[in-house]
């Protein structure tokens, strides 16, 4: 398993980015519109971390890892067959790949295909 994208949703983006930068010696870029205006930094070993503000009043703070998969359609189908509820079906993010979100055991899980 490899975490391709680690998403942190928080109302205090700048403070979280500053803490992560200091603790882990990384640099966050400017907000990326395609990733919900997340500020991103590279993860050691590949992938990236993104920190963004909630995109709606109903969205609560969360940390959501997106695991790398070879085929996002098959992975989403397997997640659903295993009892997961698809919260966001597979969708392409230009320049980044495809993602999907499912909920299983009350936890949000992300899938990512390059």
N, C-alpha and C positions, 0 to 999 in steps of 0.2 A: 504494500500500500504506500502511496505517495500523496501527500497533501500538495495539490497543485495551486490552490488559492485558499488562504485563511482570511475570512471576512469578519471584521469587527464593526458592529453597528453601535454607535454611541452618540449622545448629544454633545460630547466634548472631544471632537476630533483632534484639535490641536494639542490638547493635553495628553491624549493617548499616544499620538504620534511622537511627541517630545519624549515621553517616558520610554517608549519602545526604542527610539533612536539612541537614547542615552544608555539604556540597559543592554542593547544588543548591537550597538555600533553599526546601525543602518541609516540610510538616508531616504526619506520619503519625498516623492515627487509632488507635482501640482495635481489638483483634482482631475480625474479622468471621467468625462461625461458618460462614456460607454459602460463604466463600472459604477454608476450611481453617484458620480463625483467623489469616488474613493481616492484617497491619497495612497499610493502604493510604494512598496519597497520589495527588493528581491529577497527570497528565502535561500538560505544555504542549501545546496543540493538541488536547486531548481524550484520553480513556482514563485509565488509572491504572496505578500500580505497586503490587504486593503483595509483602510479605516475610513468609514463614512458615517454621515449623519443619517438618522431615520428619514425615509423618503415619504412617509405619511404619518399622521398623528397616531394612527393605530399600531405603527411598527415600534416594537420595544427593543431595547439594547439586547444584543446577542453576539456570541462568537460562533461562527459556522464554518467548519472545515469542509472544503470541497475536495473529494478524493479523485485522483486521476483514473479514468477508465478508457478502454480502447473503443467502445461503442456505447455512446450515451443512450441511444434508444433501447438497446438490449439491457443495459444496466438499470434504466428506469423501469422497464417491464419486470425485471427480476426483483427490484425493490418492492414494486406493487404486489407481485405474486407472493412475496415473503411477508405481506401484511402492512407494508408501508402505504401511506396516503400521499399521492403526488400533489405537492403544494404548488409547484411551478413546473410545467412540462418542459422538456428540452427546448432550448432556445439558443440561437447563435448570438454571440457578442462579437461584432466585426473586429478582427485583429487579435482576438484572444481565444476563440474557440467556442464551445457550446457548454451550457450548464443546465442543471435541473436541481430541484429541491424536493425532498420527500420528508415526511414526518413518520417516525416509528418510535414507539415507546415514549412519546411525548417530547422527543428530541428532533430538532431539525438537522437533516443531513444533506450535504451537497455532493453533486457529481459533476465532473469536469472532463471534457474531451478536447484535446488539442487538435 
